[in-house]
Amino acid sequence: MSGTQGVAGGGDFRPRVEKLLADILGLMGFPARLDLQDATDGSLSVALHFESGAPPGVEQGKRSQVLDSLQFLLNKMLHRPGVERRWVMLGAGAHPEPRPRREPGQQQAPAAAPAASVAQVAAATPPAQPARAAAPAPAAPPPQRNARGGQAAKPAQAPAAAKGAEADERSLPVEEDPVFREAVRKLAEKSASLGRFYAFAAMKTEDRARVLKAVEGVGGVKVAAEGEGRNRRVVFTPAKPAPMPKRSLLPDDDEDDVDA
């Protein structure tokens, strides 16, 4: 590779920078006039003069995350493998200040702290308080033994508490609604007599509790709450399920619609 093709600062470098920046800013919806000049540290400095206002978070003459991200993206697109790199610096409304370069492996030396005399340290240090004796730790109780002299078994851990009211809606105190109770009992009796499965979905916890309490004493059907969260529902399961007829049925079919 010869000439300026292998150098990032060749004759086609500035046109590439202008083209890429113009395309990116145009896609962002913030076109700008570009002012390019060579910086003292060897990089290419670009001042962005936005035509219709700067993007959100960008202030004139200040660094911002938007400019840093745009600068990172631009340099990634410009620096190809096998080509000498030349860094491009971006500034809003003005040219950015050149940043000092660090050599590989070089670390910034910390600033030396001013030395203090022994007298100053002694005067600034409060007198040490006498340490109190630590209280002895309480002795562990001796292990209990059973009547045969062996070590007593560890007590069984209590089962984990049920999650909220979903664990057992039957124990939730709710106000009874006579009309609601009668309708639910009729549905439970219908499920038992027809052998049909029914379910209530998208109900509040209080309504599920009313359903479970309303069906108490109805025989031939088991009613229970199943599922969790939004999928929790009340299911009516008949003791003697009947096969569905061959023809399709509506959800509210009566017993007269069942084929013999």
Secondary structure, 3 states (H helix, E strand, C coil): CCCCCCECCCCCHHHHHHHHHHHHHHHHCCCEEEEEEECCCCCEEEEEEECCCCCCCCCCCCCCHHHHHHHHHHHHHHCCCCCECCCEEEEECCCCCCCCCCCCCCCCCCCCCCCCCHHHHHHHCCCCCCCCCCCCCCCCCCCCECCCCCECCCCCCCCCCCCHHHCCHHHCCCCCCHHHHHHHHHHHHHHHHHCCCEEEECCCHHHHHHHHHHCCCCCCEEEEEECCHHHCEEEEEECCCCCCCCCCCCCCCCHHHCCC
